[in-house]
Amino acid sequence: MNPFEVHYPSGKRVPILVSVPHCGTDFPEELIHQFHPAFLNSPDDTDWFVNRLYDFAPAMGITMITSAYSRWVIDLNRDPQNKPLYSDGRIITSLCPATNFLGEPLYIDNRNSVNEQDVSRRLDNYYWPYHNELTRLISVLKSEFGKVLIWDAHSIRQEVRTIRKEKFPDLILGDVNLTSASKQLIEAAFQNLGKSSYRVKHNDPFIGGFITRAYGKPLDGQHALQLEMSKINYMDDTETKYDDIRAEKMRILLMRTLSTLAGLLMNDD
């Protein structure tokens, strides 16, 4: 199985690339037998249905790349050298996590970590293919438009007490503390998201993961923003099922925001 899927624009192409690195739920045959069976059917740390939430993107001319494999196989939004994203005491799952966000062991043998040889093999087979394709798509858009915005799309349970004691805001825009995108794009994104009934925060408690940090190079015409959202805004109260009514409200906001950003990118000559 290919570790990613590219959804090419069906409308007139614009210089936006939506990345959804945590929607994958599959496990490779070579690894599936190592995980606790109880976790395999419902890998709870998944950004459930985010690929479905953004499936309007190609019709808007936006290119989208989505993951196939669970982040428990390898986390596409972590540093390949496994450098931690934060140092404030919160639980941060590693590049190849051995526990979930609740600290529960994922593997049958209850290992504390994944050995270096296995990590290296997973990097080659599942991590670099996604990032190499991400890089290629960025290059294609930059060649055509001279600039590109990578919009890294995520979701999280409303409450994850190992990360934060209180509930998460509805929407969290991350730009690595104003460094991963131009001021104009950041302000436009934040203002558009704020014109809603949702509670929106900026770089709190997430500033962006590896993708935002690595690919956001605004001086080179390469901008990156991360949007984290609480799952309850497009799923049911149990945060296990897609809710069409809640999702449609969110989709309208996302479409409006991305349309505004596309307009700025296309007209910023």
Long-range contacts (C-beta under 8 A, 24 or more apart in sequence): 1-26, 1-28, 1-68, 1-69, 2-68, 2-129, 3-67, 3-68, 3-69, 3-125, 3-126, 3-129, 3-130, 4-65, 4-66, 4-67, 4-68, 4-129, 4-130, 4-133, 5-65, 5-66, 5-68, 6-63, 6-64, 6-65, 6-133, 6-137, 7-55, 7-57, 7-58, 7-63, 7-64, 7-65, 7-66, 8-58, 8-63, 9-58, 9-59, 9-60, 9-61, 9-62, 9-63, 10-58, 10-59, 11-58, 11-59, 11-60, 11-61, 12-61, 13-61, 13-63, 13-141, 13-144, 14-60, 14-61, 14-62, 14-145, 14-262, 14-265, 14-266, 15-141, 15-142, 15-144, 15-145, 15-147, 15-148, 15-149, 15-262, 15-265, 15-266, 16-57, 16-61, 16-62, 16-63, 16-141, 16-148, 16-149, 16-151, 16-258, 16-261, 16-262, 16-265, 17-62, 17-63, 17-64, 17-65, 17-134, 17-137, 17-138, 17-141, 17-148, 17-149, 17-150, 17-151, 18-54, 18-57, 18-62, 18-63, 18-64, 18-65, 18-151, 18-153, 18-258, 19-64, 19-65, 19-134, 19-150, 19-151, 19-152, 19-153, 19-211, 20-47, 20-50, 20-51, 20-54, 20-64, 20-65, 20-66, 20-67, 20-153, 21-67, 21-71, 21-75, 21-76, 21-77, 21-130, 21-152, 21-154, 21-211, 22-46, 22-47, 22-50, 22-67, 22-71, 22-75, 22-76, 22-77, 22-154, 23-47, 23-48, 23-49, 23-50, 23-51, 23-66, 23-67, 24-66, 24-67, 24-68, 24-69, 24-70, 24-71, 24-73, 25-70, 26-68, 26-69, 26-70, 27-69, 27-70, 27-72, 27-73, 28-69, 28-73, 28-125, 28-126, 31-73, 34-107, 34-108, 34-109, 35-72, 35-106, 35-107, 35-108, 36-105, 36-106, 36-107, 36-108, 39-72, 39-100, 39-106, 42-240, 43-70, 43-71, 43-72, 44-100, 44-101, 45-71, 45-72, 45-93, 45-97, 45-100, 45-101, 46-70, 46-71, 47-153, 47-154, 47-155, 47-156, 48-155, 48-231, 48-235, 48-239, 48-240, 48-242, 49-234, 49-235, 49-242, 49-247, 50-153, 50-154, 50-155, 52-242, 52-247, 53-153, 53-155, 53-234, 53-247, 53-250, 53-251, 53-254, 54-153, 54-251, 54-254, 56-251, 56-254, 56-255, 57-258, 60-255, 60-258, 60-259, 60-262, 61-262, 62-258, 62-262, 63-137, 63-141, 65-130, 65-133, 65-134, 65-137, 67-130, 69-126, 71-97, 72-97, 72-100, 72-106, 73-122, 73-126, 74-119, 74-122, 74-123, 74-126, 74-127, 76-127, 76-130, 76-131, 76-211, 77-152, 77-154, 77-209, 77-210, 77-211, 78-209, 78-210, 79-210, 80-123, 80-127, 80-128, 80-210, 82-119, 85-209, 85-210, 90-162, 90-163, 90-164, 90-205, 91-162, 91-163, 95-119, 95-127, 96-122, 101-160, 101-162, 101-163, 102-160, 102-162, 103-162, 134-211, 134-215, 138-215, 138-222, 142-221, 142-222, 145-265, 145-266, 146-221, 147-221, 147-222, 147-223, 147-265, 147-268, 148-221, 148-222, 148-223, 148-265, 149-181, 149-185, 149-223, 149-224, 149-225, 149-261, 149-265, 150-211, 150-212, 150-215, 150-216, 150-222, 150-223, 150-224, 150-225, 151-224, 151-225, 151-227, 151-258, 151-261, 152-208, 152-209, 152-211, 152-212, 152-224, 152-225, 152-226, 152-227, 153-227, 154-209, 154-226, 154-227, 154-228, 154-229, 155-228, 155-229, 155-230, 155-231, 155-234, 156-228, 156-229, 156-230, 156-231, 157-230, 157-231, 157-239, 158-230, 158-231, 158-232, 158-239, 163-205, 164-205, 167-230, 168-205, 168-228, 168-230, 169-198, 169-199, 169-200, 169-201, 169-204, 169-230, 170-198, 170-199, 170-200, 170-229, 170-230, 170-233, 171-198, 171-199, 171-200, 171-201, 171-227, 171-228, 171-229, 171-230, 171-233, 172-200, 172-201, 172-202, 172-203, 172-204, 172-205, 172-206, 172-227, 172-228, 172-229, 173-200, 173-201, 173-202, 173-203, 173-225, 173-226, 173-227, 174-203, 174-206, 174-207, 174-208, 174-209, 174-212, 174-225, 174-226, 174-227, 174-228, 175-202, 175-203, 175-207, 175-208, 175-212, 175-216, 175-224, 175-225, 175-226, 176-203, 176-207, 176-208, 176-212, 176-213, 176-216, 177-203, 177-207, 178-203, 179-216, 179-218, 180-208, 180-212, 180-213, 180-215, 180-216, 180-218, 180-223, 180-224, 180-225, 181-216, 181-218, 181-223, 181-224, 181-225, 182-218, 182-223, 184-264, 184-268, 185-223, 185-225, 185-261, 185-264, 185-265, 186-225, 188-260, 188-261, 188-264, 189-225, 189-257, 189-260, 189-261, 192-253, 192-256, 192-257, 192-260, 192-261, 193-227, 193-253, 193-257, 196-253, 198-233, 198-253
